[in-house]
Amino acid sequence: MQIKAYIWVLFAAMLWGTTGTAQTFLVGDAHPLTIGAARLAIGGFGLLAFVWISGKLRGVQLPWLWVGLSALCMALFQPFFFSAVQLTGVAIGTVVAIGSAPAFSGILEALVLKRRPERVWVFSSTLSVVGCILLFANRDSYIVDPLGVMLGLLAGLAFAGYAMFSKNVLGLMEVMPAVAVIFSLSGLGLLLFLFFLDTGYLAVPQNMMIVAYLGLAATSLAYLLFSSGLKNIPSSSAVTLSLAEPLTASVLGVAVVGEALSGQSWVGVALLIGGIALLAFGKNRKA
């Protein structure tokens, strides 16, 4: 049982789940796309500098095809997701993007890797996605914007693609240099947003510390953990476990920000926990 791999992915998702709470402490107006670009740039370039200085890139043969596809998927996920949320609201945008990712991951594995989805994955993913839907229901007024839904689906596909392509990278090189190169390229691709959108909020010391946390902890460390687990489990399982992100965000929202969850949302929390536990501790898994 690769239980440690599942735990690493869960820890990664929990770190991702802190991003929303951290952003509530930002002073002034901050465009979500600039936050996404800044965290990828800080996380990627910071990690790249470390692996370069430590010599971990010396003599490494980069599988450029898989690295490039992984970086492209991660770079595309940011504008797709934030645009979906902007067009169709936080609830629907988040549910469509995050909820569709496990389905896309299973489809990609079936089509590309010819791997038939296991029954435990199907059950756990269904429980988790239903839980995610219930968790975000009644959060805000629903605006079912077709373009927003399409962008949310593209965000889910992009994250599923990142998981599958980066797993190929991890089969050919170590985790730390792989994450450093992929996220540096992703951050480079999103730097344009920092030039065309307002980044004045970054001049505030408190905001700089928060964005640094998002880059170093919620990106670098989180994706190191995610990749360490992904290396030893199917990408579809890793993507389903990433649904612990909205679960963590909701719990922090209640405990730190003072948000209130409805009874329906708490049922969603229970289903998410059940689905994640079923996947992590279910039998007959194959890495």
C-alpha positions in Angstrom: 0.0 0.0 0.0 1.5 3.3 -1.1 -0.1 5.1 1.9 2.7 7.7 2.2 2.1 8.8 -1.4 -1.6 9.4 -0.7 -0.7 11.4 2.5 1.8 13.6 0.5 -0.9 14.5 -2.0 -3.4 15.2 0.8 -0.9 17.5 2.5 -0.4 19.3 -0.8 -4.1 19.8 -1.2 -4.4 21.1 2.3 -1.7 23.7 1.5 -3.6 24.7 -1.6 -6.7 25.1 0.5 -5.0 27.8 2.6 -4.7 30.1 -0.4 -8.2 31.6 -0.2 -7.9 32.3 3.5 -4.4 33.8 3.0 -5.8 36.1 0.3 -8.4 37.5 2.6 -5.6 39.3 4.5 -4.4 41.1 1.4 -4.7 44.9 1.7 -6.3 46.7 -1.2 -7.5 45.4 -4.6 -5.6 42.4 -6.1 -6.5 40.9 -9.4 -6.7 37.1 -9.1 -4.7 36.6 -12.3 -1.8 38.7 -10.9 -1.8 36.6 -7.7 -1.7 33.4 -9.8 1.1 34.7 -11.9 3.1 36.0 -8.9 2.8 32.7 -7.0 3.9 30.6 -9.9 6.8 32.9 -10.6 8.0 33.1 -7.0 7.4 29.4 -6.5 9.0 28.3 -9.7 12.0 30.7 -9.9 12.7 30.4 -6.2 12.9 26.6 -6.4 14.8 26.8 -9.7 17.5 29.0 -8.0 17.8 26.5 -5.1 18.2 23.4 -7.4 20.6 25.3 -9.6 22.8 26.4 -6.7 22.7 23.0 -5.1 23.7 21.3 -8.4 20.6 19.2 -8.6 20.2 20.2 -12.3 23.8 19.3 -13.2 23.8 16.6 -15.9 20.1 16.2 -15.9 18.5 15.4 -19.3 15.2 17.2 -19.4 12.3 15.4 -21.2 11.3 18.6 -22.9 8.1 17.3 -24.5 6.6 16.3 -21.2 8.0 19.2 -19.3 6.6 21.6 -21.9 3.1 20.0 -21.8 3.1 20.0 -18.0 4.1 23.7 -17.9 1.5 24.6 -20.6 -1.3 22.9 -18.7 -0.4 24.6 -15.4 -0.1 28.0 -17.1 -3.5 27.5 -18.8 -5.2 26.4 -15.6 -4.7 29.8 -13.9 -6.6 32.0 -16.5 -9.2 29.3 -17.2 -10.1 28.9 -13.6 -10.1 32.6 -12.6 -12.0 33.6 -15.7 -14.6 30.9 -15.0 -15.1 32.1 -11.4 -15.4 35.7 -12.7 -18.0 34.8 -15.3 -20.2 32.3 -13.6 -19.5 32.8 -9.8 -17.4 31.2 -7.2 -19.7 28.3 -6.5 -20.3 27.1 -10.1 -16.9 28.0 -11.3 -15.2 26.1 -8.5 -17.5 23.1 -8.7 -17.1 22.8 -12.5 -13.3 23.3 -12.5 -12.4 21.2 -9.5 -15.2 18.7 -9.8 -14.6 17.9 -13.5 -10.8 17.3 -13.0 -11.2 13.7 -11.6 -13.5 12.8 -14.5 -11.1 14.2 -17.1 -8.2 12.5 -15.4 -9.9 9.1 -15.6 -10.8 9.7 -19.2 -7.2 10.7 -20.1 -5.8 7.6 -18.4 -8.3 5.4 -20.2 -7.7 6.9 -23.7 -3.9 7.5 -23.4 -2.7 4.9 -21.0 -5.3 2.3 -21.7 -5.9 2.0 -18.0 -9.4 1.0 -16.9 -10.7 3.0 -13.9 -10.8 0.9 -10.8 -14.1 0.5 -8.9 -12.7 2.1 -5.7 -11.7 5.2 -7.7 -15.1 5.5 -9.4 -16.9 5.3 -6.0 -14.6 7.6 -4.2 -14.5 10.2 -7.0 -18.3 10.2 -7.2 -18.7 10.7 -3.4 -16.1 13.5 -3.5 -17.6 15.3 -6.4 -21.1 15.2 -5.0 -19.6 16.4 -1.7 -18.0 19.3 -3.5 -21.3 20.2 -5.2 -23.1 20.2 -1.8 -20.3 22.1 -0.2 -20.6 25.0 -2.6 -24.3 25.0 -3.0 -26.2 28.1 -1.8 -22.9 30.0 -1.5 -24.0 32.8 -3.8 -26.6 33.6 -6.4 -26.1 31.3 -9.4 -25.1 32.8 -12.7 -24.9 29.9 -15.2 -22.8 31.5 -17.8 -22.1 29.1 -20.7 -18.7 30.6 -21.4 -17.8 30.5 -17.7 -18.8 26.8 -17.5 -16.8 26.0 -20.6 -13.7 27.7 -19.1 -14.3 25.8 -15.9 -14.3 22.6 -17.8 -11.1 23.6 -19.6 -9.5 24.4 -16.2 -10.4 20.9 -15.0 -9.0 19.4 -18.2 -5.8 21.5 -17.8 -5.2 20.3 -14.2 -5.9 16.6 -15.2 -3.5 17.1 -18.1 -0.8 18.5 -15.8 -1.1 15.5 -13.5 -0.8 13.0 -16.3 2.0 14.8 -18.2 4.0 15.6 -15.0 3.8 12.0 -13.9 5.7 11.1 -17.1 8.3 13.7 -16.2 8.7 12.3 -12.7 9.4 8.9 -14.2 12.5 10.3 -15.9 13.9 12.8 -13.3 13.9 13.7 -9.6 10.9 15.5 -8.1 12.6 18.8 -7.0 14.2 19.7 -10.4 11.1 18.6 -12.2 8.8 20.9 -10.2 11.3 23.7 -10.4 11.6 23.6 -14.2 7.9 23.1 -14.9 6.8 25.9 -12.6 9.5 28.3 -13.8 8.2 27.8 -17.4 4.6 28.2 -16.2 5.4 31.4 -14.3 7.3 32.8 -17.3 4.3 32.2 -19.5 2.1 34.2 -17.1 4.4 37.1 -16.5 2.6 39.2 -19.1 -0.3 39.5 -16.7 2.0 41.3 -14.2 2.7 43.9 -16.9 -0.9 44.5 -18.1 -2.8 44.3 -14.8 -2.5 46.5 -11.7 0.2 45.1 -9.3 0.4 48.1 -7.0 -0.8 46.0 -4.1 2.5 44.2 -4.1 4.3 47.3 -2.8 2.5 46.8 0.6 4.9 44.8 2.9 2.0 42.7 4.3 0.9 41.8 0.8 4.4 40.9 -0.2 4.7 38.5 2.7 1.3 36.9 1.8 2.2 36.5 -1.9 5.6 35.1 -0.8 3.8 32.5 1.3 1.5 31.6 -1.6 4.5 31.1 -3.8 6.9 29.3 -1.5 4.5 27.3 0.7 1.2 27.0 -1.3 3.0 26.4 -4.6 6.7 25.2 -4.2 6.2 23.1 -1.1 2.7 22.0 -2.1 3.7 20.8 -5.6 6.8 19.1 -4.2 4.5 17.1 -2.0 2.0 16.5 -4.7 4.7 15.3 -7.1 6.3 13.1 -4.5 2.9 11.3 -4.1 2.0 11.4 -7.8 5.2 9.6 -8.6 3.9 6.5 -6.9 0.1 6.5 -7.5 -2.1 6.9 -10.6 -2.7 10.5 -11.7 -6.4 10.0 -11.5 -6.1 9.1 -7.8 -3.9 12.1 -7.2 -6.5 14.4 -8.9 -9.3 13.0 -6.8 -7.4 13.5 -3.6 -6.8 17.1 -4.6 -10.5 17.7 -3.8 -9.2 18.0 -0.2 -8.4 21.6 -1.3 -12.0 23.0 -1.2 -12.6 20.9 2.0 -9.6 22.6 3.7 -10.6 26.0 2.4 -14.1 25.6 3.9 -12.9 24.5 7.3 -10.5 27.4 7.4 -13.2 29.7 6.3 -15.3 28.6 9.3 -12.4 28.5 11.8 -10.4 31.6 10.7 -12.6 33.9 8.6 -15.8 33.3 10.6 -17.9 32.0 7.7 -20.9 29.8 8.4 -21.8 26.6 6.6 -25.3 25.4 6.0 -26.4 21.9 7.0 -26.2 20.9 3.3 -22.6 22.1 3.2 -21.7 20.0 6.2 -23.1 17.0 4.4 -20.8 17.9 1.5 -17.9 18.0 3.9 -18.8 14.5 5.2 -19.0 13.1 1.7 -15.7 14.7 0.7 -14.0 13.2 3.8 -15.6 9.8 3.0 -14.6 9.8 -0.6 -11.0 10.8 0.2 -10.8 8.2 3.0 -12.2 5.5 0.7 -9.6 6.2 -2.0 -6.7 6.5 0.5 -7.5 3.3 2.4 -9.4 1.3 -0.2 -8.1 -2.1 -1.2 -6.8 -3.4 -4.5 -5.1 -0.2 -5.7 -2.4 -0.2 -8.3 0.2 2.5 -8.6 
